[in-house]
Amino acid sequence: MLKKSLLTVLAVVICCSPITASDSVAKNVNITICALQDVSAQTALALLHESDFEEKTGITVKANLLEFAPMVQAHKMDFKSGAGRYDLVAVDQPSLGLYVTSKWIEPLESFVKDDSLPGIDRDDIMEALLTPAGTWKGSLYAIPMGSYGVLFGYRTDVLKAAGIEAPKTFQEYYKAAKAVNAPPNIYGTALFAHKGEYLAADMAPFLWAWGAGYINGSDIERDDIPKYHVAWDTPEGLAALKFYARFYREGLVPKDTLKYDHARYTESFQVGKVAMGIMIGEAVGEPMENPDESSIPGKMAYSPIPGKALADGTVSPPTPMIGAHSLAINKDSKHKKEAYMVLQFLTGKGISKDYILRGGKPFRFSHFFDEAYKKYPHMTATRNNMPTGKCRPNIPEYPAVSDIFTTAFHGALSHGGDDKIVEVVMKAAAQKANNKILKPSYPEYYQ
């Protein structure tokens, strides 16, 4: 677990335009945020508290930072009560459709168009993230506050000692993991396989590389199955699931990898327990290089995620998973304008330089600059991922479909991950998701 909170770092000079409360904004109010406990949120909040934002606006900002599943639960309890305990909530990209159609969050267009309020510099936000993570049917509901995406990360010292180059295909990845696997001292790889959306995010690049996905007509387009049917029970999807399960079944990952959330996955690399893996954005860069947190500074390198070796000898293009946790205004907030001002600061262009140099994850064009590339060489691969990466579905039904998928797949892995178990369990899960979730919403595709 990360031991040193970014909220305690030394103050820096923040280069942004002065912010003052307008006449239409109340003073001496508290704005409370419920967001993911990740490096991006911690960095943005640290910069806000170190600035004169609260003094000039009269707004006091408090935050409740949680792991993903507890965060979502806290949101839903607040929405159900209507209390507006949280003025701002962090929405994961695949959940945007649910949050919007459930009328849990406030549209942002009226605030953006209000000349008395600071602007969001929309043209500076990468459209590949803003569209899936912030807009719904053409309307703006949320602004990214940190992105995520995957790179292939590996220990240069471990691979060099084994005479292995960074894998370019999933097949090479499996062979390399097997070659360097030496438990309990070091494992070939790790899986981001905690039950819930963690596992869905980790599995996505495998499904896409095999030509499958979660929901046809959303994250995958196939002509051989109807739209709005799940696509993981296709021959390609089942093959991808079985390939993923092989890492766990053969002991190439730590025994507790099925419990790996953001913190545990990151820590497994920091303590030198894992040789390589498809790295979540939270674990890339600063967490590996900071000697106060990591035992492996200077020993990690990054490359694009593997593609799939095809029968004709070619390799399918890498399809990295990208997305963002975006900040949105709770519809029950009693101070929506003040909440917007906080949102604008935390996601704003004004803190771009310090935000990135202190480890925040990029979502603006202004987050990419020479000093950042020099400090974090992985920023080049991160920048290349943005326009070519793929997001998970964000239709309103996806969270319910994902819950069925991850519950079933986590269970299959927990029982050993045998090919037969995976196939039987995941076919049944597909039938359940189709009949109980997707068919009622899209009956025209189930004739």
N, C-alpha and C positions, 0 to 999 in steps of 0.2 A: 504494500500500500504506500502511496506517496506520503512521505513523512513530514514534508515541509510545505505548509500551505503557502500558496502564492499571495495570499492576503497579507503576509507579513514581510514581503519584500520592501526594499528601500524606496522611498519616494523618488519620482522622476518628474521632470518638467514636461507637461502635456501641451503639445502644440495644437491648439484648436481655437476656434473663434469663441469669444466670450459668450456665456449663457446667462441670461437673466430671466426672471419670471415675468411674463407678460401680465397685463391687467386682468386677463381672463383666467389666469391660473392662480389657484389658492396657494397661500403660503403656510408654512408650518404644518405640513401634512406628512404622513408616513406612507411610503410606497413599499409594498412587500412583494418579493419575487419568489416563485417556486420553480427552480431550474435544475438541470442536471449538474451533478458535482464533477465537472470536468475542467480541464485546464483553461478552456476558452472563457467559460463563465467566471472562473476565479480571477483570471487576468483582467477581464473587462471590469469586474467589480472592484478590484484593487485599484485600477486606474481612476475609477470614479471617486472612490473614497480618498485618494491622494490628491485629487483635484479640488478646485473651489466650487464644484457644482452644487453641493448641498448648501454651502454658505450663500451663494448667489441666488439660488432658486427658493430657498426655504423648504426644500424637499429632503426628508431623511429617507435613505434607502436601506432596507433590510432584506436579507436573502435567506431562504431555506434551500440549501443545496443537497440533493439526494441522489442516490443511485437510481437507475432508470425505472425499475418496477415500483419502488416506493414513491417516486415522483409522480408517476401516472396515477397511482392510487390516491395520493394527496390531492391532485387536481380534481379527480372525479368526486371525491367526498365534498370538496368545496363547491363544485358546480351543482351537485345534487342539493346541497343545503341552501344555495343562493346567498350565502353570507358574504361573498366577495372578500374572503380572508386574504387571497392572493390577488394583487392588482395585475401582475404580469406572470405569465406562465410560459415555459419553454415547451414548444410543440415539436415532436419528432416528425421528420418529413413524411413517413408513411401514415401518420395519424392526422395529418392536416384535414383531409376530407371528412373524417369523423368529427373533429372539433368544430369545423365550419357548419356542417349539416345538422349537428346537434345544437347549434346556436350557443356554443360555449364561449366563443371569442368574438370580439368586436371588429368590424371592418375598419381599415386604417385610412381609407381614401380621404375622409373628411378632415382628419388631422394633418395629412400630408399637404392638403390644399389650403390649410389655414396659414396665412402669411404671418400671423403672430407667433407661430410655433417654428422651431428649427426644422430644416429640411433633412431628408434622408440620403441625398445624393444617389438617387436610384440608378443612374447610369454607371456608377462605379461598382455596383453589385453584380456579380457574375450571374448572368441569366440562367445558366445551367443549374444554379442552385436556387435562385429566387423563384423561378416558375414552379418547380415541384414542391418547394419547401415554404413558399410564402403566398402564392396566388391560387385562387380557386374560381374557376369559370370567369376569368378575366379581372377579378377583384382582388385587391391586396389585403391580406389578413395578418401577415407576420413577416418579420425581417430576420434573416439568419443572424445568429449570435454564435459564430463558430461553425466550421464545417467538419465533416468527417469523410473519410474515404480510406481505401486500403492501398498499401504498398507491400511489396515483398521485402521483408527485413531478414538479415542473416548476420551471424557472427563471422567476421572475416577471418579471425584466428582459427576458428573451428573448421571452417570449410577449407582453408589453406592447408591445415595440418592433414586433412583427409584427401587432399589433391582434388577437390571438387569445386567446380565453378558454380556461380549462382544459377539455379534452375530456370529454364525458359519455358518448360512445359510442366503440366501437372504430373505427368509420368516421371519426369526428372526430379520433381519435388519429392515425390514418394520415395524414389530410390535414394536420394540424398539424405532424407530424414532417417531412412533405415540404416544407411552407412555410418552415420555419426551418432546414432542412438546408443547411449551408454548409461542407462539408469542404474542407480538413482542419482548419479553425479550430474548427468546432462541428458536431456531428452531431444529427440530429433526435431520435434516441432511442438506446437500447442494449438488447441482449438479454443475459440471464443464461444464456448458451448453452454453457458449458463441457460437454464430453461427460460424461455420467453424470447423477446425480440433480439436478444444477443445472438441466439442460435440462428434465427432467420437471417440476420445480417451476415453472419459468418458463412452461411450456406449459399447465399445468393450468387457469388462469383462462380461457384462450382456449377450450379444449375445453368447459369447463362453460358458458361463455356461449353457445356454439353448440348446446348440448343434447347434447353427447357427453361422453366421459370415458375413463378407462383400463380399468376392468374393470366390466362390468355386474353389479349386485348388490353392489357395494362402494362406489365413489365416485359411481356413477350408477345410476339405476333406470329401465330401459326395458322395455316390454312387447313390443316388436317384435323383440328379439334374445334368445337364451337367456341365462340367468344364467351367470356365470363364463366369458363370452366377452369378448374385448377390444372396446372401443367406439370406438376411434379410426379404424377403417376404415369406419364408417358414413358416409353422405353428409355429415352434419353435421360429423363428426370430420375428414374429409378437407378440408372447406371451411375449418375452423379452422386446420389445419396449413398449408394453402396461404396463408392470410391472414398467418400468423406469418412464413412464409418470405419473403413479399413485402418485409418490412422489410430483410432481409439481401440479397435479390436486387437491390433497387433502390438499394443503397448508402446507406440511411438510418441505418445504424449503423456504428460504427468497424469497420475491416477485421478487427481481432483479436477481435471480440465472441464468436467461437466458442471463445475461450480464457478467457472471463470467469468466474472463480470469485468468491467473496465479496469478496476483497481487490481484484481487478482491476475488478470492477463498481463498487465503492465509489469507488475512485480515479478512475475515468473521470468521475464527477461532481465529485469534489473538485478536480480540476485544470481544470474548466470545459470539458471536452471534449464534454459531452452536455447537451441542452436539457430532456429529459423522459424518463420511463420508468416502468414498473411496478416500484416500488422494493422490493427485498428489505428485510426489517426491519433487517438489519445495517447498512444504509446510511442509514437514516432518523434524523434528529435530530442527536445529538451529533457524529457524523462529518462532517456538513455544516456545523455551526455553530462548531466549534472552529477558531479561526484558526491554530493551530499545525499543523493537519492539512489544512485546506481553504482554497481561494482564493475561496470563494463564500458566506461567512457572510451571513445575512440575505437571500439571494437565492433560497432554496428555499421552496416552499409545497407542501401536500399536500391531496389530495382522495380520495374513494372511487375505486376502479378503475372504468374504463368498463363500461357494459353494452353489449348488442348492439341496434342499431336493427332493429326488426322491420318486417315488411311493412305492418302496420296503422298504422304511425306511432308505436307505443309503443316503449319501451326496456326490455329485460330487466333485472331487478334485478342489481346487481353481485354476483359470487360470488368474494370474495377467498379466496386460498389461505391457510390458517393451519396452524400446527403447532408443535412444540416439540422441542428436543433434551433428553431426560430423562436423569437420572442413575440408574444401576442398579448393583447389586452383582454383580461377577463371581462365578460359582458356585465358581471355583477360588481365590478370595481366602482367605488364611489368617487374616485378621483381619476377619471380617464385621461384628462389632458395632462395631468402631472405624470401619470403612468407613461404616456406617450413620450414626454420629455426624457424620462429615464431610459426608455427603450431607444430613443434616438441617440443618446450619449453612448450607451453600451454597445450599440451596433454601428456607431458612426465612423465616418471617414476621418474625423479629427484625431482619433487615437490610433490610427492605423499603424504608424511606425512603432510606437512603444508596445502596442498590443502584440504585434508579430515578434519583435525582438525578445519579448518576455514569454514566448511560447504559445500564444493564441493561434488557433487554426484558421487559415485564410478563407475568405468568401468575397473579398473585394479585389478589384484590379490593383488598387493602391496598396494592397498587402504584399505585392511582389516587387521588390526593389533590390538593388545591388547588395546592400548591406545584409539583407535577409538571405539572399542566395549564398553569400559568403559564410554566414554564421550557420545556416542550415542547408547543406547541399541537397537534401531531399526535396527542397522547395521546387526544384526544377521538375522532378517527376510528379509532384503534387499539382503543379500548374498544368502539366500535360494531361493529367487525369480528368480535370474538370470538364472539358468539352467532350471527352470520349467516354466518360463514365456513365453508369446507369443507376437509376434510383429504383428502390422497391415501389410497389404499387402504393398509391395514396387514395384509392377509391374508399368511400366510407366503410365498406365491408371488409377491407383488408385486415384491420386489427383482429377481428373475430376469426377470419380465415387463418391468419398467422398463429393465433392462439391454438387452434386445432392442429396446425402443422407442427409447431414447436413442442406441444405437449406430447404428440405421438412420436416424433422423431427423438426427442429427449428420452422418452420411455424405451424406444427401441435400442438406443445407445446404452442406456443403463442396464439393459438385459444382454449386453455383450456385442450388439451391433452386427450379428450374423446376417448374411445376405438374405436368407429366407425370412428372418424376423423383420428386417427392414422392408422388404417387398410387401409382405402381408399387412403389416401395420400401416404403411404409408398409402397403400391402395384403399384400405378402410378409411383412413383419415381423409383422403381425397373425396370419397363418396359422401362422407359426413359433411365436409365443407361445401360441396356442390349442393346437396339436398337441403341442408339446414340454413345455409348462409346465402349462397349466390343465387340459387333458383328462385327464392321468394322475391329477390330484388330485380332479377333479370329473367322473368318467366318466358319471354319471347325467344330466348336461346335454349330453352329446354323442351321443345316440342317433341 
